[in-house]
Amino acid sequence: VSQADCRDVNAARAVEHLRKSTDRTVSPAELAKHLAISERTLHRKIQEAFGISPYELALRIRIQQAAETLLLTQDDITTIALAH
């Protein structure tokens, strides 16, 4: 999932915020509040931009960053899993 993949500014900001927050779970309510939009608008914007729910977007970003860390570092998988 990439910011470059979306044309909607709120969807791009959501991706940016989720990438900065992979050390914890960000709820759709928290993400909507951060973006100053309603949860319904958040869901609609993410669905339109990526074809998935905000929860699925957050999960994919966390998995993507964990996979990148696994490839780019010598950290063991347990350490990476606990960090992401």
Solvent accessible surface area in square Angstrom, and as a share of the most:
residue,aa,sasa,rsa
1,V,40,0.23
2,S,41,0.26
3,Q,73,0.33
4,A,98,0.76
5,D,98,0.51
6,C,16,0.10
7,R,246,0.90
8,D,39,0.20
9,V,102,0.59
10,N,26,0.14
11,A,0,0.00
12,A,20,0.16
13,R,93,0.34
14,A,0,0.00
15,V,0,0.00
16,E,68,0.30
17,H,26,0.12
18,L,7,0.04
19,R,63,0.23
20,K,151,0.64
21,S,8,0.05
22,T,14,0.08
23,D,109,0.57
24,R,104,0.38
25,T,94,0.54
26,V,12,0.07
27,S,48,0.31
28,P,49,0.31
29,A,51,0.39
30,E,63,0.28
31,L,3,0.01
32,A,3,0.02
33,K,168,0.71
34,H,95,0.43
35,L,5,0.02
36,A,92,0.71
37,I,39,0.20
38,S,63,0.41
39,E,94,0.42
40,R,152,0.56
41,T,30,0.17
42,L,1,0.00
43,H,69,0.31
44,R,96,0.35
45,K,45,0.19
46,I,0,0.00
47,Q,80,0.35
48,E,123,0.55
49,A,33,0.26
50,F,42,0.17
51,G,47,0.45
52,I,21,0.11
53,S,36,0.24
54,P,8,0.05
55,Y,136,0.52
56,E,54,0.24
57,L,0,0.00
58,A,12,0.09
59,L,68,0.34
60,R,108,0.40
61,I,1,0.00
62,R,63,0.23
63,I,107,0.54
64,Q,58,0.26
65,Q,36,0.16
66,A,21,0.16
67,A,48,0.37
68,E,76,0.34
69,T,33,0.19
70,L,79,0.40
71,L,149,0.74
72,L,149,0.74
73,T,54,0.31
74,Q,182,0.81
75,D,69,0.36
76,D,85,0.44
77,I,117,0.60
78,T,83,0.48
79,T,68,0.40
80,I,6,0.03
81,A,64,0.50
82,L,149,0.74
83,A,53,0.41
84,H,39,0.17
